[in-house]
Amino acid sequence: MAQFGSQGFQTNQPGFPNQTTAMMHDAQTPAISHQTNENQGATAQLKKDVIEEPFNFNVWKKLLKMIESEEEESRMKLYRQFLDAFPLCVEYWLKAIELTK
C-alpha cells in the first residue's frame, strides 16, 4: 500500500520496499506552462490520481502525454518519478534521454 508524506510516497509493494520517491508535493499548485486553464485542471487531477495510485500505469501514461508542452525541467521531474515506479519501461527511458539532449 502506498502512502503519501512530506518526503514523497512510500510503499511496501514487492520490489519497492520502503522506497521514498519525490512526488508532486501539491497537485493544486499551477505549474508554469503553456497549457490552457482546462488542461492545467486536467493535469492537476492526473497528478492527484498518481499520488493516490502511484503504480497505475494508465494514469501515468495520460499525465506524461498531458505535460508534453511543459518546461523541460518539470517534464524531467515527472519522468524520473515515473521511472522510479516503472524502471523497466524502456520507451520512457528513451523519452527521458531525449529531454536531456
C-alpha positions in Angstrom: 0.0 0.0 0.0 1.3 3.4 -0.9 1.3 6.4 1.5 2.0 10.0 0.7 4.0 12.0 3.1 6.1 15.2 3.1 9.1 13.3 1.6 7.1 11.8 -1.3 5.3 8.5 -1.4 6.4 5.4 0.5 5.3 1.9 -0.5 5.7 -1.7 0.5 4.9 -3.0 -2.9 7.0 -6.0 -4.0 10.2 -4.7 -5.5 9.8 -1.3 -3.8 10.4 -1.9 -0.1 10.2 1.3 1.8 11.1 3.3 -1.2 10.6 7.0 -1.0 10.2 8.9 -4.2 9.9 12.7 -4.6 6.3 13.0 -5.9 4.4 16.1 -6.6 4.1 18.0 -3.3 1.0 19.9 -4.2 -1.0 19.0 -7.3 -3.1 22.1 -6.9 -0.1 24.5 -7.4 -0.3 25.7 -11.0 3.0 25.0 -12.9 4.4 27.5 -15.3 3.4 26.1 -18.6 1.9 26.7 -22.0 -1.3 24.8 -21.1 -4.7 26.3 -21.0 -6.6 26.5 -17.7 -8.7 23.5 -18.7 -5.5 21.5 -19.5 -3.9 22.7 -16.2 -7.0 21.4 -14.3 -6.8 18.0 -16.1 -3.1 17.8 -15.4 -3.6 18.7 -11.7 -6.3 16.0 -11.4 -3.9 13.4 -13.0 -1.2 14.4 -10.6 -3.6 13.8 -7.7 -4.5 10.4 -9.2 -0.8 9.5 -9.4 -0.4 10.3 -5.8 -3.4 8.2 -4.9 -2.3 5.3 -7.2 1.4 5.6 -7.8 1.6 2.3 -9.7 -1.3 2.9 -12.1 0.4 2.8 -15.4 -2.5 4.2 -17.4 -2.8 7.3 -15.2 1.0 7.9 -15.6 0.8 7.5 -19.3 -2.0 10.1 -19.6 -0.1 12.5 -17.3 3.1 12.2 -19.3 1.1 12.8 -22.5 -0.5 15.9 -21.0 2.8 17.5 -19.9 4.5 17.4 -23.3 4.2 21.2 -23.7 5.6 22.0 -20.2 9.1 23.1 -19.5 11.8 20.6 -19.7 12.7 20.7 -16.0 9.1 19.8 -14.9 8.8 17.1 -17.5 12.1 15.6 -16.5 11.0 15.5 -12.9 7.8 13.6 -13.8 9.8 11.2 -16.0 12.1 10.4 -13.1 9.2 9.8 -10.8 7.5 7.6 -13.4 10.7 5.6 -14.0 11.1 5.1 -10.2 7.8 3.3 -10.2 8.2 1.6 -13.6 12.0 1.1 -14.1 11.7 -1.4 -16.9 9.8 0.9 -19.3 12.5 1.3 -22.0 10.3 3.6 -24.2 10.0 6.1 -21.4 13.8 5.9 -20.6 14.4 6.8 -24.2 11.9 9.8 -24.0 13.7 11.0 -20.8 17.0 10.7 -22.5 15.7 12.8 -25.4 14.8 15.6 -23.0 18.5 15.9 -21.9 19.8 16.4 -25.4 
